[in-house]
Structures are given as C-alpha cells and as structure tokens.
Amino acid sequence: MSDLYNDTTNALFNAIDIKKTIESNNLNNIKRVHSGTANEDTLKDLITDVVYFLENLTEQLKETPDENI
C-alpha cells in the first residue's frame, strides 16, 4: 500500500479518537464557530463528516492500484 493510504488510515483513526473524546466529554452539542459566528452545526456534525470522508477515501485508496496514486 502507498504512503497516501497509510497517512489516510492514520488520519481516520485519529478522527475516530477525536470523535470518541468529544462524546466522552459531552462536547457533542457545542456549536461550530465559523468566521466568528456560531451556526447550527455542532462538533458532532463536523467530526462525523470528517470520519465519513476519511472512511470513503480509505476504501477508494484500498481499491486503487499503487501506481495510480
């Protein structure tokens, strides 16, 4: 597997750890601050999106031959 695959899986595991940390410290409902203002997105929403993206990217990289990366 490529370095990109290894880096992506490492980022995924880190994101999962962050998600668990947010959950265990009851930080799920803290509102996102974007450009200085709060909006409807929460920390849970944001980290869920990151984990979803990294899971999908990891699967795509697993299916891609190394020479194409």
N, CA, C and O atoms as a Tinker XYZ file with bonds, in Angstrom:
   276  protein
     1  N      0.840000   -1.184000    0.000000    73     2
     2  CA     0.000000    0.000000    0.000000    64     1     3
     3  C      0.885000    1.247000    0.000000    63     2     4     5
     4  O      2.044000    1.216000    0.413000    81     3
     5  N      0.315000    2.309000   -0.463000    73     3     6
     6  CA     1.069000    3.547000   -0.604000    64     5     7
     7  C      1.149000    4.327000    0.705000    63     6     8     9
     8  O      0.428000    4.054000    1.665000    81     7
     9  N      2.049000    5.303000    0.708000    73     7    10
    10  CA     2.142000    6.203000    1.858000    64     9    11
    11  C      0.848000    6.991000    2.028000    63    10    12    13
    12  O      0.444000    7.284000    3.153000    81    11
    13  N      0.188000    7.339000    0.907000    73    11    14
    14  CA    -1.075000    8.072000    0.988000    64    13    15
    15  C     -2.135000    7.246000    1.707000    63    14    16    17
    16  O     -2.883000    7.774000    2.530000    81    15
    17  N     -2.200000    5.969000    1.404000    73    15    18
    18  CA    -3.150000    5.082000    2.089000    64    17    19
    19  C     -2.833000    5.030000    3.581000    63    18    20    21
    20  O     -3.733000    5.158000    4.412000    81    19
    21  N     -1.576000    4.845000    3.920000    73    19    22
    22  CA    -1.177000    4.778000    5.332000    64    21    23
    23  C     -1.466000    6.089000    6.048000    63    22    24    25
    24  O     -1.944000    6.081000    7.183000    81    23
    25  N     -1.184000    7.212000    5.401000    73    23    26
    26  CA    -1.469000    8.519000    6.002000    64    25    27
    27  C     -2.970000    8.726000    6.193000    63    26    28    29
    28  O     -3.406000    9.289000    7.198000    81    27
    29  N     -3.755000    8.267000    5.219000    73    27    30
    30  CA    -5.207000    8.423000    5.297000    64    29    31
    31  C     -5.790000    7.562000    6.407000    63    30    32    33
    32  O     -6.655000    8.020000    7.155000    81    31
    33  N     -5.330000    6.323000    6.524000    73    31    34
    34  CA    -5.846000    5.469000    7.599000    64    33    35
    35  C     -5.428000    6.014000    8.965000    63    34    36    37
    36  O     -6.196000    5.926000    9.923000    81    35
    37  N     -4.227000    6.573000    9.065000    73    35    38
    38  CA    -3.789000    7.189000   10.316000    64    37    39
    39  C     -4.689000    8.377000   10.665000    63    38    40    41
    40  O     -5.088000    8.540000   11.818000    81    39
    41  N     -5.003000    9.203000    9.670000    73    39    42
    42  CA    -5.893000   10.344000    9.897000    64    41    43
    43  C     -7.282000    9.870000   10.318000    63    42    44    45
    44  O     -7.908000   10.479000   11.186000    81    43
    45  N     -7.767000    8.783000    9.706000    73    43    46
    46  CA    -9.070000    8.228000   10.069000    64    45    47
    47  C     -9.076000    7.773000   11.523000    63    46    48    49
    48  O     -9.999000    8.097000   12.269000    81    47
    49  N     -8.056000    7.027000   11.930000    73    47    50
    50  CA    -8.008000    6.562000   13.318000    64    49    51
    51  C     -7.913000    7.739000   14.295000    63    50    52    53
    52  O     -8.503000    7.698000   15.375000    81    51
    53  N     -7.172000    8.784000   13.918000    73    51    54
    54  CA    -7.101000    9.982000   14.762000    64    53    55
    55  C     -8.464000   10.661000   14.855000    63    54    56    57
    56  O     -8.867000   11.106000   15.930000    81    55
    57  N     -9.176000   10.740000   13.725000    73    55    58
    58  CA   -10.501000   11.364000   13.722000    64    57    59
    59  C    -11.476000   10.564000   14.584000    63    58    60    61
    60  O    -12.298000   11.145000   15.293000    81    59
    61  N    -11.390000    9.248000   14.526000    73    59    62
    62  CA   -12.250000    8.404000   15.369000    64    61    63
    63  C    -11.933000    8.642000   16.843000    63    62    64    65
    64  O    -12.841000    8.703000   17.672000    81    63
    65  N    -10.650000    8.776000   17.171000    73    63    66
    66  CA   -10.262000    9.086000   18.559000    64    65    67
    67  C    -10.812000   10.448000   18.991000    63    66    68    69
    68  O    -11.278000   10.599000   20.120000    81    67
    69  N    -10.757000   11.429000   18.102000    73    67    70
    70  CA   -11.304000   12.759000   18.404000    64    69    71
    71  C    -12.806000   12.654000   18.632000    63    70    72    73
    72  O    -13.333000   13.248000   19.572000    81    71
    73  N    -13.502000   11.898000   17.775000    73    71    74
    74  CA   -14.951000   11.717000   17.924000    64    73    75
    75  C    -15.277000   11.092000   19.273000    63    74    76    77
    76  O    -16.198000   11.539000   19.957000    81    75
    77  N    -14.528000   10.057000   19.664000    73    75    78
    78  CA   -14.761000    9.406000   20.962000    64    77    79
    79  C    -14.474000   10.366000   22.116000    63    78    80    81
    80  O    -15.177000   10.352000   23.127000    81    79
    81  N    -13.452000   11.192000   21.967000    73    79    82
    82  CA   -13.109000   12.166000   23.004000    64    81    83
    83  C    -14.215000   13.209000   23.149000    63    82    84    85
    84  O    -14.590000   13.575000   24.263000    81    83
    85  N    -14.736000   13.686000   22.017000    73    83    86
    86  CA   -15.846000   14.641000   22.043000    64    85    87
    87  C    -17.045000   14.025000   22.756000    63    86    88    89
    88  O    -17.670000   14.662000   23.604000    81    87
    89  N    -17.361000   12.774000   22.403000    73    87    90
    90  CA   -18.506000   12.095000   23.015000    64    89    91
    91  C    -18.305000   11.873000   24.515000    63    90    92    93
    92  O    -19.215000   12.115000   25.308000    81    91
    93  N    -17.122000   11.414000   24.898000    73    91    94
    94  CA   -16.898000   11.076000   26.312000    64    93    95
    95  C    -16.829000   12.310000   27.208000    63    94    96    97
    96  O    -17.003000   12.211000   28.423000    81    95
    97  N    -16.575000   13.463000   26.609000    73    95    98
    98  CA   -16.531000   14.706000   27.388000    64    97    99
    99  C    -17.794000   15.548000   27.197000    63    98   100   101
   100  O    -17.829000   16.727000   27.551000    81    99
   101  N    -18.833000   14.920000   26.631000    73    99   102
   102  CA   -20.122000   15.588000   26.429000    64   101   103
   103  C    -20.001000   16.915000   25.683000    63   102   104   105
   104  O    -20.618000   17.910000   26.063000    81   103
   105  N    -19.207000   16.917000   24.627000    73   103   106
   106  CA   -18.995000   18.124000   23.831000    64   105   107
   107  C    -19.765000   18.089000   22.502000    63   106   108   109
   108  O    -19.604000   18.980000   21.668000    81   107
   109  N    -20.594000   17.067000   22.310000    73   107   110
   110  CA   -21.304000   16.870000   21.041000    64   109   111
   111  C    -22.097000   18.079000   20.579000    63   110   112   113
   112  O    -22.116000   18.384000   19.386000    81   111
   113  N    -22.742000   18.763000   21.487000    73   111   114
   114  CA   -23.682000   19.819000   21.105000    64   113   115
   115  C    -23.088000   21.218000   21.076000    63   114   116   117
   116  O    -23.821000   22.195000   20.927000    81   115
   117  N    -21.778000   21.331000   21.214000    73   115   118
   118  CA   -21.150000   22.643000   21.107000    64   117   119
   119  C    -21.260000   23.100000   19.660000    63   118   120   121
   120  O    -20.921000   22.362000   18.735000    81   119
   121  N    -21.739000   24.331000   19.477000    73   119   122
   122  CA   -21.953000   24.865000   18.135000    64   121   123
   123  C    -20.632000   25.235000   17.475000    63   122   124   125
   124  O    -19.701000   25.721000   18.117000    81   123
   125  N    -20.586000   24.995000   16.201000    73   123   126
   126  CA   -19.434000   25.364000   15.381000    64   125   127
   127  C    -19.345000   26.886000   15.293000    63   126   128   129
   128  O    -20.362000   27.568000   15.165000    81   127
   129  N    -18.133000   27.409000   15.361000    73   127   130
   130  CA   -17.897000   28.827000   15.117000    64   129   131
   131  C    -17.176000   28.940000   13.789000    63   130   132   133
   132  O    -16.094000   28.383000   13.598000    81   131
   133  N    -17.792000   29.668000   12.878000    73   131   134
   134  CA   -17.240000   29.823000   11.528000    64   133   135
   135  C    -17.206000   31.312000   11.206000    63   134   136   137
   136  O    -18.236000   31.985000   11.230000    81   135
   137  N    -16.027000   31.812000   10.907000    73   135   138
   138  CA   -15.857000   33.240000   10.616000    64   137   139
   139  C    -16.362000   34.111000   11.761000    63   138   140   141
   140  O    -16.905000   35.193000   11.543000    81   139
   141  N    -16.177000   33.628000   12.966000    73   139   142
   142  CA   -16.503000   34.417000   14.141000    64   141   143
   143  C    -17.937000   34.305000   14.635000    63   142   144   145
   144  O    -18.279000   34.900000   15.657000    81   143
   145  N    -18.786000   33.556000   13.934000    73   143   146
   146  CA   -20.174000   33.426000   14.371000    64   145   147
   147  C    -20.542000   31.965000   14.523000    63   146   148   149
   148  O    -20.053000   31.105000   13.790000    81   147
   149  N    -21.410000   31.696000   15.485000    73   147   150
   150  CA   -21.899000   30.333000   15.694000    64   149   151
   151  C    -22.974000   30.025000   14.656000    63   150   152   153
   152  O    -23.684000   30.925000   14.207000    81   151
   153  N    -23.091000   28.759000   14.277000    73   151   154
   154  CA   -24.172000   28.355000   13.392000    64   153   155
   155  C    -24.771000   27.054000   13.881000    63   154   156   157
   156  O    -24.473000   26.630000   14.998000    81   155
   157  N    -25.603000   26.406000   13.087000    73   155   158
   158  CA   -26.338000   25.221000   13.527000    64   157   159
   159  C    -25.480000   23.964000   13.660000    63   158   160   161
   160  O    -25.830000   23.069000   14.429000    81   159
   161  N    -24.368000   23.875000   12.935000    73   159   162
   162  CA   -23.523000   22.686000   13.010000    64   161   163
   163  C    -22.896000   22.566000   14.394000    63   162   164   165
   164  O    -22.520000   23.559000   15.017000    81   163
   165  N    -22.794000   21.318000   14.858000    73   163   166
   166  CA   -22.165000   21.051000   16.149000    64   165   167
   167  C    -20.835000   20.326000   15.935000    63   166   168   169
   168  O    -20.518000   19.910000   14.821000    81   167
   169  N    -20.068000   20.182000   17.005000    73   167   170
   170  CA   -18.829000   19.412000   16.920000    64   169   171
   171  C    -19.110000   17.993000   16.447000    63   170   172   173
   172  O    -18.337000   17.435000   15.668000    81   171
   173  N    -20.204000   17.407000   16.909000    73   171   174
   174  CA   -20.570000   16.061000   16.476000    64   173   175
   175  C    -20.802000   16.021000   14.968000    63   174   176   177
   176  O    -20.346000   15.093000   14.300000    81   175
   177  N    -21.502000   17.009000   14.426000    73   175   178
   178  CA   -21.748000   17.066000   12.982000    64   177   179
   179  C    -20.441000   17.145000   12.206000    63   178   180   181
   180  O    -20.255000   16.443000   11.212000    81   179
   181  N    -19.547000   17.997000   12.662000    73   179   182
   182  CA   -18.286000   18.218000   11.950000    64   181   183
   183  C    -17.405000   16.972000   11.947000    63   182   184   185
   184  O    -16.900000   16.573000   10.898000    81   183
   185  N    -17.217000   16.360000   13.110000    73   183   186
   186  CA   -16.328000   15.199000   13.167000    64   185   187
   187  C    -16.964000   13.999000   12.473000    63   186   188   189
   188  O    -16.248000   13.165000   11.921000    81   187
   189  N    -18.279000   13.894000   12.488000    73   187   190
   190  CA   -18.950000   12.819000   11.752000    64   189   191
   191  C    -18.687000   12.961000   10.259000    63   190   192   193
   192  O    -18.443000   11.963000    9.581000    81   191
   193  N    -18.731000   14.184000    9.738000    73   191   194
   194  CA   -18.428000   14.430000    8.325000    64   193   195
   195  C    -16.982000   14.064000    7.988000    63   194   196   197
   196  O    -16.715000   13.472000    6.943000    81   195
   197  N    -16.063000   14.414000    8.866000    73   195   198
   198  CA   -14.646000   14.105000    8.634000    64   197   199
   199  C    -14.422000   12.593000    8.620000    63   198   200   201
   200  O    -13.733000   12.077000    7.740000    81   199
   201  N    -14.997000   11.885000    9.587000    73   199   202
   202  CA   -14.849000   10.430000    9.655000    64   201   203
   203  C    -15.459000    9.782000    8.412000    63   202   204   205
   204  O    -14.857000    8.880000    7.830000    81   203
   205  N    -16.631000   10.227000    8.002000    73   203   206
   206  CA   -17.293000    9.686000    6.811000    64   205   207
   207  C    -16.409000    9.867000    5.575000    63   206   208   209
   208  O    -16.229000    8.933000    4.793000    81   207
   209  N    -15.861000   11.069000    5.404000    73   207   210
   210  CA   -14.988000   11.345000    4.263000    64   209   211
   211  C    -13.751000   10.450000    4.282000    63   210   212   213
   212  O    -13.394000    9.865000    3.259000    81   211
   213  N    -13.105000   10.339000    5.425000    73   211   214
   214  CA   -11.887000    9.546000    5.518000    64   213   215
   215  C    -12.161000    8.051000    5.341000    63   214   216   217
   216  O    -11.340000    7.340000    4.761000    81   215
   217  N    -13.303000    7.568000    5.832000    73   215   218
   218  CA   -13.660000    6.167000    5.602000    64   217   219
   219  C    -13.820000    5.883000    4.108000    63   218   220   221
   220  O    -13.318000    4.881000    3.599000    81   219
   221  N    -14.522000    6.778000    3.417000    73   219   222
   222  CA   -14.720000    6.597000    1.976000    64   221   223
   223  C    -13.418000    6.711000    1.204000    63   222   224   225
   224  O    -13.178000    5.936000    0.279000    81   223
   225  N    -12.582000    7.659000    1.567000    73   223   226
   226  CA   -11.291000    7.823000    0.897000    64   225   227
   227  C    -10.410000    6.600000    1.122000    63   226   228   229
   228  O     -9.737000    6.142000    0.200000    81   227
   229  N    -10.412000    6.075000    2.330000    73   227   230
   230  CA    -9.634000    4.874000    2.637000    64   229   231
   231  C    -10.079000    3.707000    1.763000    63   230   232   233
   232  O     -9.243000    2.977000    1.231000    81   231
   233  N    -11.387000    3.525000    1.612000    73   231   234
   234  CA   -11.902000    2.446000    0.772000    64   233   235
   235  C    -11.502000    2.643000   -0.688000    63   234   236   237
   236  O    -11.130000    1.681000   -1.360000    81   235
   237  N    -11.573000    3.861000   -1.180000    73   235   238
   238  CA   -11.186000    4.132000   -2.564000    64   237   239
   239  C     -9.707000    3.860000   -2.782000    63   238   240   241
   240  O     -9.321000    3.294000   -3.805000    81   239
   241  N     -8.881000    4.258000   -1.826000    73   239   242
   242  CA    -7.440000    4.041000   -1.954000    64   241   243
   243  C     -7.099000    2.554000   -1.884000    63   242   244   245
   244  O     -6.165000    2.092000   -2.539000    81   243
   245  N     -7.860000    1.813000   -1.085000    73   243   246
   246  CA    -7.627000    0.363000   -0.968000    64   245   247
   247  C     -7.893000   -0.331000   -2.307000    63   246   248   249
   248  O     -7.247000   -1.325000   -2.635000    81   247
   249  N     -8.836000    0.193000   -3.065000    73   247   250
   250  CA    -9.224000   -0.401000   -4.339000    64   249   251
   251  C     -8.386000    0.089000   -5.511000    63   250   252   253
   252  O     -8.489000   -0.457000   -6.610000    81   251
   253  N     -7.544000    1.124000   -5.296000    73   251   254
   254  CA    -6.754000    1.717000   -6.359000    64   253   255
   255  C     -5.352000    1.125000   -6.360000    63   254   256   257
   256  O     -4.687000    1.118000   -5.324000    81   255
   257  N     -4.891000    0.626000   -7.507000    73   255   258
   258  CA    -3.514000    0.135000   -7.571000    64   257   259
   259  C     -2.518000    1.252000   -7.238000    63   258   260   261
   260  O     -2.737000    2.410000   -7.594000    81   259
   261  N     -1.431000    0.903000   -6.558000    73   259   262
   262  CA    -0.441000    1.883000   -6.114000    64   261   263
   263  C      0.085000    2.766000   -7.233000    63   262   264   265
   264  O      0.349000    3.947000   -7.008000    81   263
   265  N      0.243000    2.227000   -8.420000    73   263   266
   266  CA     0.838000    3.017000   -9.498000    64   265   267
   267  C     -0.081000    4.140000   -9.967000    63   266   268   269
   268  O      0.372000    5.043000  -10.670000    81   267
   269  N     -1.365000    4.108000   -9.595000    73   267   270
   270  CA    -2.301000    5.161000   -9.991000    64   269   271
   271  C     -2.443000    6.260000   -8.944000    63   270   272   273
   272  O     -3.207000    7.204000   -9.144000    81   271
   273  N     -1.725000    6.154000   -7.843000    73   271   274
   274  CA    -1.854000    7.140000   -6.768000    64   273   275
   275  C     -0.686000    8.111000   -6.864000    63   274   276
   276  O     -0.583000    9.035000   -6.057000    81   275
